[in-house]
């Protein structure tokens, strides 16, 4: 499958590349951005470079669909499908509250349903992450479950809220 470029009114989504590591490190090393992520903030750039290399390799194998989100030529986030149809996302703090995540995720969902032919898309969110839950629910995701102590981040266990969106419930104009 060729590497798609997805365009929205304000954004370009393109395959994640190794040269995205410095921009991603800015996000992955920020404690506030990483507060509800499934790992601790990255300390060393090499950690982010390895993470990006793993993501690029997974995309090359077809095990993931990982995209850099660009606004005015600057990388402001990352959206992905991994583990099949599970969606994940991370955005730079300076674009929070501007509708960027919703716009990028709606474009990724269209790609998932129309191109990848997913019947549904899943999400696993820390229940304290109210912003991410709100974005997903505005896109039509419904809560489908809850589990305690699903991730150990540093010394702390966190829970998971599971959400799902079926192809039939997604409005392509979202």
Secondary structure as GFF3:
##gff-version 3
##sequence-region A 1 174
A	DSSP	beta_strand	5	7	.	.	.	ID=ss1
A	DSSP	beta_strand	12	15	.	.	.	ID=ss2
A	DSSP	three_ten_helix	18	20	.	.	.	ID=ss3
A	DSSP	alpha_helix	21	28	.	.	.	ID=ss4
A	DSSP	alpha_helix	45	61	.	.	.	ID=ss5
A	DSSP	beta_strand	64	71	.	.	.	ID=ss6
A	DSSP	beta_strand	74	82	.	.	.	ID=ss7
A	DSSP	beta_strand	86	91	.	.	.	ID=ss8
A	DSSP	three_ten_helix	93	95	.	.	.	ID=ss9
A	DSSP	alpha_helix	100	110	.	.	.	ID=ss10
A	DSSP	pi_helix	111	115	.	.	.	ID=ss11
A	DSSP	beta_strand	120	125	.	.	.	ID=ss12
A	DSSP	alpha_helix	130	138	.	.	.	ID=ss13
A	DSSP	beta_strand	142	153	.	.	.	ID=ss14
A	DSSP	beta_strand	156	166	.	.	.	ID=ss15
A	DSSP	three_ten_helix	167	169	.	.	.	ID=ss16
###
